[in-house]
C-alpha cells in the first residue's frame, strides 16, 4: 500500500511540476508558487478540519515548520530552473535529492531487501543518466545549478516531512503549507504585488497547488507505511511524468541516453515496489 501511494504521489507531483513550469514561463516563478500555495493551503485546511486531524499531538509542529521553510526554498529554486532550462533535464536532476533521505534512512538502520537495493541503485543511476547530457552545456549552467540547490533543499524537506509524519502526516503537510502562505503574504505585501496572475491562468495555478498538496499528503502517509529508504526513491518517479508531459505538449526532445535513464529508473522502481 505504501509503495503504491508513493508512486501515485510522484505521478501527481510530476503533473503539478509540469503545469507549474509552464506557468513559470509566463509569470514570475515566485508568484506562481505563492498563488499555488494559497489554493493548496485552503484545500489542506478544509481537509484536515473535516477529518479532525487538528486534534493530533503537537510533536509534529517543529518539523512541520521546518518542512514549510525548506520546501519554499526548494520550490522557488525549482520553478526558476524550470522556467529557464529544459523541463526534461531540470526535473530529473532535482530528483537526485532522493539520495539525501535514502542515506538518512540507511543511517537510521533501515535494511532494504537485496533486490530493493538493486532497484535503488538502478533508479538513481537512471535519474543521473536522464540528467547527464545537458550538464556540460554552458548555456544550461545556471538552471542546472539552481536545480542542484533545489535538490539539496528537497532532500531536507523529505526528512523533515518524515519526522513530522510519524505524529500526523496530514497536519505536518497542512501546517507546513500555512507557514509558506504566511511567508509568501509577507513577500507580496513588501513587493506590493500579487504577481498579476488572473483568469484562466489563475485556475491552472490553483490546480498546481491542489495537486501538489494532494501528492504531499499521499507521500507523507506512504512514508509512515514503509521504509524511508525505499519510499523516498519511489517518490522520485515524478520527473518521468514531467518529462513525458513536456515531450508531448512542449515538443521537448530527450536524447537516447536519457531514454535509457528513464527505463532504468522505472526498472528500479519496479524492483523496489515488488518486494
C-alpha positions in Angstrom: 0.0 0.0 0.0 2.8 2.4 0.9 4.6 1.7 -2.3 1.5 2.4 -4.4 0.8 5.6 -2.6 4.3 6.8 -3.1 4.2 6.0 -6.9 0.8 7.7 -7.2 2.0 10.7 -5.3 5.0 11.1 -7.5 2.9 10.9 -10.7 0.6 13.6 -9.4 3.6 15.7 -8.3 5.1 15.4 -11.7 1.9 16.7 -13.3 1.9 19.6 -10.9 5.5 20.4 -11.7 4.8 20.4 -15.4 1.9 22.8 -15.0 3.9 25.0 -12.6 6.8 25.1 -15.0 4.6 26.2 -17.9 3.1 29.0 -15.8 6.6 30.0 -14.7 7.4 30.8 -18.3 4.6 33.3 -18.3 4.8 34.8 -14.8 7.5 35.1 -12.2 8.1 31.7 -10.5 7.6 33.1 -7.0 4.2 34.4 -8.0 3.2 31.0 -9.5 4.4 29.2 -6.4 2.8 31.7 -4.0 -0.7 31.5 -5.6 -0.4 27.7 -5.8 0.3 27.5 -2.1 -2.8 29.6 -1.3 -5.0 27.2 -3.1 -3.2 24.2 -1.8 -3.4 25.6 1.8 -7.1 26.2 1.5 -7.7 22.6 0.4 -5.5 21.2 3.1 -7.1 23.2 5.9 -10.6 22.2 4.8 -9.5 18.5 4.6 -7.7 18.5 8.0 -10.7 20.1 9.6 -13.1 17.6 8.0 -11.3 14.6 9.4 -10.4 16.1 12.8 -6.6 15.9 12.1 -6.1 19.1 14.1 -6.6 17.1 17.4 -3.2 15.3 16.9 -0.4 15.8 19.4 1.8 18.8 18.6 5.1 16.8 18.3 4.9 17.3 14.6 4.9 21.1 14.9 8.6 22.0 14.7 9.1 19.5 11.8 6.1 21.0 10.0 7.5 24.5 10.3 10.9 23.3 9.0 9.2 21.4 6.2 7.4 24.6 5.1 10.6 26.7 5.1 12.9 24.3 3.2 10.0 23.4 0.9 9.6 27.0 0.0 13.3 27.4 -0.8 13.3 24.2 -2.8 10.2 25.0 -4.9 11.2 28.6 -5.7 14.6 27.4 -6.9 13.0 24.5 -8.8 10.4 26.7 -10.6 13.1 29.2 -11.5 15.2 26.4 -13.0 12.1 25.0 -14.9 11.4 28.5 -16.3 14.9 28.9 -17.8 16.0 25.3 -18.6 14.6 22.2 -20.4 12.0 20.6 -18.1 13.0 17.1 -19.2 16.5 17.8 -17.8 15.9 20.0 -14.8 13.2 17.8 -13.2 15.3 14.6 -13.2 18.3 16.4 -11.8 16.2 17.7 -8.9 15.1 14.1 -8.3 18.7 13.2 -7.3 17.7 14.8 -4.0 16.5 11.2 -3.2 20.0 10.3 -2.1 19.7 12.5 1.0 16.6 10.8 2.6 17.9 7.5 1.3 21.2 8.0 3.2 19.4 9.2 6.2 17.1 6.1 6.3 20.1 3.8 6.0 22.0 5.6 8.7 18.9 5.2 10.9 19.2 1.4 10.5 16.7 0.6 7.7 17.6 -2.5 5.8 16.1 -2.9 2.3 16.0 -6.4 0.8 18.8 -7.2 -1.7 16.5 -6.8 -4.8 15.3 -3.5 -3.4 18.9 -2.3 -3.0 19.4 -3.2 -6.7 16.3 -1.3 -7.5 17.5 1.8 -5.6 20.8 1.7 -7.5 19.0 1.3 -10.8 16.7 4.2 -10.1 19.4 6.6 -9.0 21.6 5.7 -12.0 18.6 6.1 -14.3 18.0 9.6 -12.9 21.6 10.6 -13.4 21.6 9.3 -17.0 18.4 11.2 -17.7 20.1 14.4 -16.4 23.6 14.0 -17.7 23.6 15.2 -21.3 23.0 18.8 -20.5 25.3 19.1 -17.5 28.3 20.1 -19.6 26.4 22.7 -21.7 27.4 26.2 -20.6 24.1 27.6 -21.7 22.4 25.4 -19.1 24.8 26.1 -16.3 22.5 28.5 -14.3 19.4 26.3 -14.4 21.4 23.3 -13.6 23.0 25.0 -10.5 19.6 26.1 -9.4 18.3 22.6 -9.8 21.2 21.2 -7.7 20.5 23.6 -4.9 16.8 22.7 -5.1 17.7 19.0 -4.9 19.5 19.6 -1.6 16.6 21.5 -0.1 14.1 18.8 -1.3 16.2 16.2 0.5 15.9 18.1 3.7 12.2 18.6 3.0 11.6 14.8 2.8 13.5 14.1 6.1 11.5 16.8 7.9 8.3 15.5 6.4 9.1 12.0 7.6 9.9 13.1 11.1 6.6 15.1 11.4 4.5 12.5 9.7 5.3 10.0 12.5 2.9 12.0 14.6 0.5 13.3 11.9 1.0 13.3 8.1 -1.9 15.5 7.4 -1.1 18.1 10.0 2.6 18.2 9.1 1.7 19.0 5.5 -1.1 21.4 6.4 0.9 23.4 8.9 3.9 23.5 6.5 1.6 25.0 3.9 0.3 27.6 6.3 3.9 28.6 7.1 4.6 29.0 3.4 1.5 31.1 2.7 2.3 33.4 5.6 5.8 33.9 4.3 4.5 34.5 0.8 2.0 37.0 2.1 4.8 39.0 3.7 6.7 38.9 0.4 3.6 40.1 -1.5 3.0 43.0 0.9 6.6 44.0 0.8 6.6 43.9 -3.0 3.1 45.4 -3.3 2.3 42.9 -5.9 0.3 39.7 -6.2 2.1 38.6 -9.4 -0.5 39.6 -11.9 -1.9 36.1 -12.4 -5.6 36.3 -13.5 -8.3 34.5 -15.3 -7.8 31.0 -16.7 -4.2 31.0 -15.7 -5.1 31.5 -12.0 -7.3 28.4 -12.3 -4.3 26.4 -13.7 -2.1 27.7 -10.9 -4.8 26.7 -8.4 -4.8 23.2 -9.8 -1.0 23.1 -9.3 -1.5 23.9 -5.7 -4.2 21.4 -5.1 -2.3 18.6 -6.9 0.9 19.3 -5.1 -1.0 19.4 -1.7 -2.6 16.0 -2.5 0.6 14.5 -3.6 2.3 15.7 -0.4 -0.3 14.1 1.8 -0.1 10.9 -0.1 3.6 10.8 0.2 3.6 11.7 3.9 1.2 8.8 4.5 3.3 6.5 2.4 6.4 7.3 4.5 4.6 6.0 7.6 3.8 2.7 5.9 7.2 1.7 4.7 11.0 2.4 5.0 12.1 6.0 4.2 15.0 4.5 2.1 12.6 2.8 -0.3 9.6 5.1 -0.2 11.7 8.2 -0.9 13.1 6.6 -4.1 9.6 5.6 -5.2 8.6 9.2 -4.7 11.3 10.3 -7.1 9.3 9.0 -10.1 7.7 12.4 -10.6 10.3 13.6 -13.1 9.2 10.9 -15.5 5.7 12.3 -15.6 7.1 15.8 -16.1 9.4 14.8 -18.9 6.7 12.9 -20.7 4.3 15.8 -20.5 7.0 18.2 -21.7 7.7 15.9 -24.6 4.1 15.6 -25.6 2.9 19.2 -25.1 6.0 21.2 -25.5 7.8 19.0 -28.0 11.0 18.8 -25.9 13.2 16.1 -27.2 15.2 13.7 -25.0 18.5 12.2 -26.1 18.9 8.4 -26.4 20.9 8.2 -23.2 18.0 9.9 -21.4 15.5 7.4 -22.6 17.9 4.7 -21.2 17.9 6.6 -17.9 14.1 6.7 -17.8 13.9 2.9 -18.5 16.5 2.2 -15.8 14.7 4.4 -13.3 11.4 2.7 -14.0 13.0 -0.8 -13.7 14.4 0.3 -10.4 11.0 1.4 -9.2 9.5 -1.9 -10.2 12.1 -3.8 -8.2 11.6 -1.6 -5.1 7.8 -1.8 -5.2 7.8 -5.6 -5.9 9.4 -6.5 -2.5 
